[in-house]
Amino acid sequence: MNLNINSTYKLNNGVEIPVLGFGTWTLKGDGAINAIQWALEEGYRLIDTASMYNNENEVGTAIANSNISREELFITTKVWDSEQGYEKTLNAFEQSLNKLKLEYLDLYLIHWPRDKFLDTWKAMEKLYEEEKIKAIGVSNFTIEHLNSLLSHSNIIPAVNQVEFHPFLYQKELLGFCRKNKIILEAYSPLTKGKKLSNKTIRQVSEKYEKTPAQLLLRWLIEHKIIGIPRSNNKEHITDNASIFDFSIENEDIERLNNLNENLRAVNDPIFK
Ligand SMILES: NC(=O)c1ccc[n+]([C@@H]2O[C@H](COP(=O)([O-])OP(=O)(O)OC[C@H]3O[C@@H](n4cnc5c(N)ncnc54)[C@H](OP(=O)(O)O)[C@@H]3O)[C@@H](O)[C@H]2O)c1
């Protein structure tokens, strides 16, 4: 697999999505603008935000300050729980777009599967048909949620963004998404830092002369999954993009696969 930071996968509607992105949860104010600017300079083109992160303004400012053409960027935001429902979603979308200072969005996601997600999805389908969004998808959807959505909708979600790393290796969900042409995007790919000093992760990363974070991100690449690591540290932002000059041997991929312990750094969609 000869990939680099400009490489993309094709979504089920033909739109291209970068193989690596930049997460922005908890980033705020000038710190957020700086971090996104560093990420853009480093070559990241996918920026992941959400109306709940309260930083769409900062994301928009960082984009506007960059000299990167709009077509090169891939901007994702998400509709929050309190914004779900048909009319509310249409309004929330306009608000997000305004804050981001954009004419269109690349990817709009339902942040969590709440009671009104089918109505929310109808609004997203409308926005998609009006060409205000290049692709629509979901986040934190289980197989059950996806089955319900697939049987009640016209458009198959392009993406399901879920927590995914070796300690939460959701193999069945991955298989289901593949079968249904839904690309899986991994959030908290670095376990929010919780497992970066795990013994196996340390040992295997040393073998490849890489950092634990780089190993975790490369493991996603080996599984053809998009990772969206977050950092406000310039060095980490650079490190996390330097994952295209090595690959993990099958036996080590297997070792990492076997680390699954259903660990959730964020909430379980079943209980939240
Ligand atoms: N859809 C959803 O419900 C959902 C939920 C959670 C997250 N997300 C998205 O996914 C993104 C990533 O997930 P996340 O923010 O939860 O956590 P994460 O990316 O797994 O971990 C972030 C943590 O790792 C540290 N870190 C980053 N690079 C590092 C490196 N090279 N070496 C050592 N430490 C490093 C960061 O600290 P420093 O800042 O010091 O580098 C930060 O504390 C979010 O920002 C958000 O965009 C979506």
The ligand as an ORCA input file, in Angstrom:
! r2SCAN-3c Opt
* xyz 0 1
  N     -17.992     11.486     16.726
  C     -17.733     11.491     18.016
  O     -18.602     11.239     18.869
  C     -16.329     11.777     18.462
  C     -15.944     11.489     19.778
  C     -14.626     11.729     20.145
  C     -13.737     12.265     19.220
  N     -14.139     12.588     17.959
  C     -13.213     13.182     16.955
  O     -12.015     12.425     16.924
  C     -10.911     13.270     17.223
  C      -9.799     12.503     17.922
  O     -10.229     11.889     19.107
  P      -9.909     12.479     20.565
  O      -9.716     13.933     20.466
  O     -10.976     11.966     21.478
  O      -8.577     11.778     21.032
  P      -7.223     11.162     20.384
  O      -6.932     11.772     19.066
  O      -7.332      9.680     20.505
  O      -6.161     11.620     21.475
  C      -5.859     12.943     21.713
  C      -4.828     12.988     22.828
  O      -3.635     12.349     22.380
  C      -2.525     13.218     22.575
  N      -1.601     13.042     21.440
  C      -1.832     13.340     20.148
  N      -0.768     13.006     19.388
  C       0.163     12.507     20.218
  C       1.460     12.003     20.024
  N       2.004     11.950     18.806
  N       2.147     11.564     21.105
  C       1.597     11.623     22.333
  N       0.366     12.070     22.590
  C      -0.356     12.508     21.532
  C      -3.103     14.607     22.617
  O      -2.310     15.459     23.419
  P      -1.502     16.715     22.771
  O      -2.558     17.712     22.383
  O      -0.636     17.140     23.878
  O      -0.743     16.187     21.598
  C      -4.468     14.376     23.255
  O      -4.367     14.388     24.661
  C     -11.551     14.364     18.085
  O     -10.715     15.476     18.252
  C     -12.816     14.611     17.316
  O     -12.557     15.389     16.158
  C     -15.429     12.320     17.559
*
